[in-house]
Amino acid sequence: MTTLSNIPWKKLIVPAATMAAFWALAVVAWQASGSAVEGLLNFGYLGTALGLGLGLYALLPKKKKPIGRRVSLVLIGVYLFGLVGLLSRQNIQIEGVFFALMTGVVQAAIIHYLVAKIVGPALFGRMWCGWACWSAMVFDLLPWKRSAGRLPGKWGWLRYAHFGLSMGGVVLLYALFAIDGSVESMTAVWFFLGGNLAYYAVGIGLAAALKDNRAFCKYVCPVAVPLKLTSRFALMKIGGDAEACTGCQACDKLCPMDIQVSEYIQSGTRVLSTECTLCQTCVSTCAKDAIRITFAADMGGPERLRERV
């Protein structure tokens, strides 16, 4: 029989802190908007969904822990894609941000990126990519979960090219044709829907070609550009116990982003790679419980990534 005394409360610190941060933001948004409930409900829902997923991950046995992350991905992904994107006719893709910046009007895309992909990563790292992204929600269902490693070379620079092309394309459309594909119009819906379908098509194609579910995230996704900038300073990162680590490298082999987690742990540092999505696969994989979520102040360092041979 489960009682309050049997619940491992320490494991719920991260879920509780994450949920509390979002609810605090919800109250701030509520007050700043003149007591309109939209901000309160939006950030409150997101924080509750993320906290629920993190809580399930913390409490479930190791083999079932991924269920918690999938619950969070579905609850947040469906909400943002379906309700905010399609039903509310808001283009919260990165192109929607560029359209909003061109018009000079603060819209849902601006708020979404500011919270989830610029300010938020300074606290929670790239948790968006691991726990909330509607693209990852689909890619995680693909069968190629164990990557053979990164492609050698500078393929990751493609995402910077993608970022530049998206921004340049929006500037041209707005300047030459006065197209505003950001908010409350069918134009916004078509941009949002078309952009996401293109992402899914490219992502699934790359995953099949490279036998790697996260290929799109590693090489092409433009959202990684702002995320990698501020996640360097994240208070929440993967850490561990160098003495407990046996160097089995199971965490390296199963990391979906091909990070050599064991090298960071054995060197006595946290995982400073800006590729880390805090999916916690390494945490649940470690047979010695040598890896965990930690809070500290540091800055991202050299990328230690596993490459294909």
C-alpha positions in Angstrom: 0.0 0.0 0.0 1.4 3.4 -1.0 1.4 6.1 1.7 2.7 9.6 1.9 5.7 8.4 3.8 6.6 5.9 1.0 6.7 8.6 -1.8 10.3 9.5 -2.7 9.7 13.3 -2.3 13.3 14.2 -3.3 12.7 12.8 -6.8 9.8 15.3 -7.2 12.0 18.4 -6.6 12.7 18.9 -10.4 9.0 18.4 -11.4 7.8 20.7 -8.6 10.4 23.4 -9.3 9.5 23.4 -13.1 5.8 23.5 -12.5 6.2 26.3 -9.9 8.3 28.4 -12.3 5.6 28.1 -15.0 2.8 29.0 -12.6 4.8 32.0 -11.4 5.1 33.1 -15.0 1.4 32.4 -15.5 0.5 34.8 -12.6 2.9 37.5 -14.0 1.3 37.2 -17.4 -2.2 37.3 -15.9 -1.4 40.5 -14.0 0.4 42.1 -16.9 -2.5 41.6 -19.2 -5.0 43.3 -16.9 -6.3 40.1 -15.3 -7.1 38.4 -18.6 -7.2 34.7 -17.9 -5.5 33.6 -21.2 -2.0 33.9 -20.0 -2.8 32.3 -16.6 -4.4 29.3 -18.3 -1.8 29.0 -21.0 1.3 29.0 -18.9 -0.5 27.1 -16.1 -1.4 24.3 -18.4 2.1 24.1 -19.9 3.7 24.0 -16.4 1.2 21.4 -15.2 1.7 19.2 -18.3 5.5 19.4 -18.0 5.4 18.8 -14.3 3.2 15.8 -14.7 5.5 14.3 -17.3 8.6 14.9 -15.2 6.8 13.6 -12.1 5.9 10.3 -13.9 9.4 10.0 -15.1 10.8 10.4 -11.6 8.4 7.9 -10.0 8.0 5.2 -12.6 10.4 2.2 -12.7 13.4 2.5 -15.1 11.9 0.5 -18.0 8.7 2.6 -17.9 10.3 6.1 -17.4 10.0 7.1 -21.1 6.3 7.1 -20.6 6.5 10.3 -18.6 8.3 12.1 -21.4 5.9 10.9 -24.0 3.0 12.1 -21.9 4.5 15.5 -21.6 5.3 15.6 -25.4 1.7 14.7 -26.3 0.0 17.0 -23.8 2.1 20.0 -24.8 2.6 19.2 -28.4 -1.1 18.7 -29.2 -2.1 21.8 -27.2 0.3 24.1 -28.9 -0.1 22.6 -32.4 -3.9 22.2 -32.3 -5.3 24.9 -30.0 -2.7 27.7 -30.2 -1.6 27.0 -33.8 -4.6 25.9 -35.8 -7.7 26.8 -33.8 -6.4 30.2 -32.6 -4.8 30.8 -36.0 -1.4 31.7 -34.6 1.8 30.9 -36.5 4.2 29.9 -33.7 6.7 28.5 -36.0 10.0 30.4 -36.2 8.7 32.1 -39.4 5.8 33.5 -37.3 8.4 35.1 -35.0 10.0 36.8 -37.9 6.6 38.0 -39.3 5.8 39.4 -35.8 9.1 41.2 -35.6 8.4 42.8 -39.0 5.0 44.1 -37.9 6.3 45.3 -34.5 3.4 43.7 -32.7 3.9 41.4 -29.7 2.1 38.2 -30.7 1.9 34.6 -29.5 5.0 33.5 -31.5 7.1 36.2 -29.7 5.9 35.2 -26.3 6.3 31.5 -27.1 9.9 31.9 -28.3 10.9 34.3 -25.5 9.7 31.9 -22.8 10.5 28.5 -24.3 13.5 29.2 -26.5 15.4 32.2 -25.2 14.9 33.0 -21.5 13.7 29.5 -20.5 16.8 27.6 -21.7 18.9 29.8 -19.3 17.1 28.0 -16.5 16.0 24.6 -17.9 18.4 24.1 -20.8 16.9 22.5 -24.0 14.1 20.9 -22.1 11.8 22.2 -24.8 13.4 19.7 -27.3 13.1 16.8 -25.0 9.7 17.3 -23.4 7.5 19.7 -25.3 8.4 19.9 -29.0 5.5 18.8 -31.3 8.1 17.8 -34.0 9.9 15.5 -31.5 6.5 14.2 -30.5 6.3 12.6 -33.9 10.0 11.7 -34.4 10.1 9.8 -31.2 7.5 7.4 -32.6 9.9 6.3 -35.4 11.7 3.0 -35.0 15.4 4.3 -35.2 15.9 5.1 -31.5 19.6 4.1 -31.3 21.8 6.3 -33.3 25.0 5.1 -34.9 26.5 8.5 -34.0 26.8 12.0 -35.6 27.8 12.4 -39.2 31.5 13.6 -39.2 32.0 17.1 -40.2 30.1 20.4 -39.9 26.6 19.2 -40.9 25.1 20.9 -37.8 25.7 24.2 -39.6 22.8 23.4 -41.9 20.4 24.6 -39.1 22.1 28.1 -39.2 21.5 28.2 -43.0 17.9 27.1 -42.4 17.5 29.9 -39.8 18.9 32.5 -42.2 16.8 31.3 -45.1 13.6 31.4 -43.0 14.4 34.9 -41.8 15.3 36.1 -45.3 12.2 34.5 -46.9 9.9 36.3 -44.4 11.6 39.6 -44.9 11.1 39.3 -48.7 7.5 38.2 -48.4 6.6 41.1 -46.1 8.6 43.8 -47.9 7.6 42.9 -51.4 4.1 41.5 -51.0 3.0 42.8 -47.5 2.3 39.3 -46.5 1.8 38.9 -42.7 1.7 35.2 -41.9 1.9 35.5 -38.1 -1.4 36.0 -36.4 -5.2 35.4 -36.6 -5.6 34.8 -40.3 -5.9 31.9 -42.6 -2.5 33.0 -44.0 -1.0 32.3 -40.6 -2.7 28.9 -40.5 -1.4 27.9 -43.9 2.1 29.1 -43.1 2.0 27.2 -39.8 0.6 24.0 -41.2 2.7 24.1 -44.4 5.9 24.7 -42.4 5.2 21.9 -40.0 4.4 19.4 -42.8 7.7 20.3 -44.4 9.5 19.8 -41.1 7.8 16.4 -40.6 8.6 15.3 -44.2 12.3 16.3 -44.0 12.6 14.9 -40.5 11.1 11.5 -41.3 13.1 11.3 -44.5 16.4 12.1 -42.7 15.5 9.6 -39.9 14.9 6.9 -42.4 18.1 7.7 -44.4 20.4 7.9 -41.4 18.5 5.4 -39.2 18.3 8.2 -36.5 15.1 9.6 -35.1 16.7 12.8 -34.1 18.5 13.6 -37.3 16.4 16.6 -38.0 17.2 18.0 -34.6 20.9 17.5 -35.0 21.4 18.9 -38.5 18.5 21.0 -39.7 16.2 22.4 -37.0 16.5 26.2 -36.9 15.0 26.4 -33.5 18.3 25.0 -32.1 20.0 28.3 -33.0 18.5 30.4 -30.2 18.2 27.4 -27.9 22.0 26.7 -28.1 22.8 30.3 -27.2 21.1 30.6 -23.8 21.2 26.9 -22.8 24.9 27.3 -22.3 24.1 29.1 -19.0 21.4 26.7 -17.9 21.1 26.1 -14.2 19.6 22.7 -14.8 22.0 20.2 -16.4 22.9 16.6 -16.3 25.5 15.9 -13.6 26.9 12.8 -11.9 29.2 11.0 -9.6 32.6 10.3 -11.1 33.5 7.7 -8.5 30.3 5.8 -9.1 30.7 5.8 -12.9 32.3 2.5 -14.2 32.9 3.8 -17.7 30.6 1.3 -19.3 29.4 4.0 -21.8 25.9 2.7 -21.9 24.7 6.3 -21.5 26.8 7.3 -24.5 25.4 4.6 -26.7 21.8 5.3 -25.9 21.9 9.2 -25.8 19.6 10.2 -28.7 21.7 13.3 -29.3 25.0 11.3 -29.4 26.6 13.1 -26.4 29.5 11.4 -24.7 27.9 11.7 -21.3 30.4 9.5 -19.6 33.3 11.8 -20.5 31.7 14.7 -18.8 30.9 12.7 -15.7 34.3 11.1 -15.4 36.0 14.5 -15.8 34.0 15.8 -12.9 31.9 18.3 -14.8 28.3 18.5 -15.7 27.1 17.7 -19.2 28.0 21.1 -20.8 27.0 20.2 -24.3 24.4 22.5 -25.8 23.0 19.5 -27.7 21.6 18.0 -24.5 17.8 18.0 -24.4 17.5 16.8 -20.8 15.5 13.7 -22.0 17.2 11.9 -19.1 17.8 8.7 -21.1 21.2 8.6 -19.6 19.8 8.9 -16.1 17.5 5.9 -16.6 20.1 3.9 -18.4 22.9 4.1 -15.8 23.0 0.8 -13.8 24.9 2.5 -11.0 22.7 5.5 -10.6 25.7 7.7 -11.2 23.8 10.3 -13.3 21.1 12.7 -12.2 19.6 16.2 -12.9 21.6 18.9 -11.0 21.3 22.6 -10.4 24.4 24.8 -10.4 25.9 27.8 -12.1 28.3 27.1 -14.9 28.6 27.7 -18.7 28.7 25.3 -21.6 32.0 24.1 -22.7 33.5 21.9 -25.5 31.1 19.6 -27.3 31.9 16.0 -26.7 29.9 14.1 -29.3 30.0 10.6 -30.6 30.6 10.4 -34.4 30.0 7.6 -36.8 32.8 5.4 -38.0 
